Amino acid sequence: MKNLILYGAGKNAVKEIEKVRKDGYLPICFCDADATKQGSVYLGLPVRSLAEVKVKYRDFFLWVTLADENKYDVFDYLIHQGIQRDQIVNYEVNKLLEKVKLDFEEYKNPSRLELEQIREELIVNGYNVVDYNIKPDDYHGFKKQFLFGADFYGGSEELFEEKVLEHFVAGDLLGLNKDMSYIDIAANESPWAYLLSKQGYKAMAIDLNGSKRFEGEPNYLVMDATNTTFQDNSIDAVSLQCAYECFIGTHDTNLIAELARILKPGGKAIILPLYMHTHYCGYATMDYCYESGFHDEGAKLYYNRKWKNIPFSRKYNITELERRVLGHARKHGLEYTIYRVTNGTKIHPDVYLYFVLELRKNF
């Protein structure tokens, strides 16, 4: 009989190993992508890397121990690593994915060329677009001053530089200093407000959901950003990092009115990235593709299989940016600038930050 190896040395493996043994299999080890687990012993079996397994065992089967919501991603990962489907004992087709593929197209980001064409179209139509050049020395100094930690954004190396850079650019454009009152809107589990407050800044974080990581921190508040409890003309600075595109329904428009109310005269709000596309569209993750009440009417809906738990992520074209955002900014007396980041990929090749929206209250 070929060797059976359990993939995933986590909590769910406790019940999976019993199931495997009841089916008559005798697993010889665990395999896990987590380097901190490799070389250890779990449930009486050694934990090895996939590379080690391939060298040590010529013929083997895998049993994926992860829970249903995660196992399909692991199936895909293993196949991309050269494992054959018939080597995975409990492999099964993701029926939801097969259905989604028939009904929707997979989302693709606009190319750099397309983004440049959008910029040119904005300028031709009279919009205020200004180049913003990141100063590398300032950015690297920022990273040393504010230690976001290796676990920031789930520890994703792909996203770390992008997300830290977004906070740097927001703070730079706001001219953030310790005399200013600042709100990080839709902060989720971001440590940004915590890091700022520890260095003497008057920073708050708000989100519809309470933070588990910063539970008990007085400056982490549960609040609807479109209907806050802040006083009129009370806030100097606001920013949203990779959040505005997920404001469901008319909440992206409603936020503009709320910003106009709470910002002090001379106050600013920074929204980044300002997600633009060649056409008005958005994506939902597969678990939300068939859910009603989340997707913008008139926007082409795509699916995104890379992420989970995203009901809708909006991408404006120029017409919808005007109708939903800039027109309302003018109505409420806010001035705006759209920044084009010129050198993001020179900071790091994974950086995709391109457009940034600044709103200013001058009354």
Steps between C-alpha positions, in 0.01 A plus 500: 500500500624849417592737781216724624597847615267744675519853360435765765624470857222707654201465733278338237753218464393362840169374361638431152767261626233293673295489180806390302582222743139376504523472122796267545784742416818529707641852451877526529544874544352847463587746226454874557602822323557677834876503556450538877328159510745317278742281698260470794277211606120532494255236620792259521610551138791703359414815304688544170505750214358404162848517350629254762205267441570492127862402560443255785200314356485414131146362509251663732140611540386817675196555718415868550391555859384861473138604552268532199535879472877466453558164333422611142779758518735226620391270216590776253832567674602134497414459133706809418785335692490201266280267703261299284129503582494122542772534764258694722277237658221738605519730196165632383388756245404842634144499368443866588805602299383298201162674511652847549729447200195437282314811617774761549838604365802505730608849606817651355660823615549771238847500346746784556430615146126506568555694823708754309223531242249562781729773636520666160122483462455660842728788401330548162165524679627772731565306819779607732766227478841557658808277506620374837856371530590280797828593666666164576706628795191645665307177445774280647527738796124465549531118508764525772290745703176303477553124536191342348632151572555192288139389560355817344236411241518135597876487454468516121833601347314588182285760677729626778684769303183618325307542823779668696557732206131596495527617861817693423342680205184578698699646788722698263210655307316578822809663649418294808644631827438463872282811526243360256195287577506204263263212414591176323166403341410134446815406689405137561798345685757755381757604764536848344299696760668304779849572365417868463349535847803334661713777348279781625266552205127565556390205290177302495390195303139428410337197339156340478646202686690509824871423489598171664868584495454841661200424716508729802707769328301821560578645156360197309129573456207312346331752273335545161728733305202647313322591824756571770459655844778755446408865536472734202834656397695290753746287301821612327582193293348177376627217283370174355755241395362234264150538643289751304442261210311265734244758621177324400209664321499878528736506796789622284287805413366537854852513640571818303226690683622370837858607426376848411322514835773378736811650340627829634549788256834415337455131582579222253394147417718259300351200319746248359522316281233675295407195296429593137433280198426530130134430580272515802534164670579311815569154628360274765667199650335171412306484827320824404455472123139386536409714802263790435520851642876547475585568137456840331227512238657570162847380601632190326551231761808277492610225737825494695617162627817631667322651803204413721218686676484800265137578404600765244814694411417801280710633211394838361513621146516878454123536461423317824782672689337830410146383577568317825795691648632822347160651421396449862829640624430824313140503623624490859771760444799267489786558258695207360829393343564167331862394539680265263778312682793504260751260652321242713652198327848644551438482873400135464388296195183384681372856553183576301407839650430734208212743566441683830208730579541802729193690627543839668259710705578868451196658668 
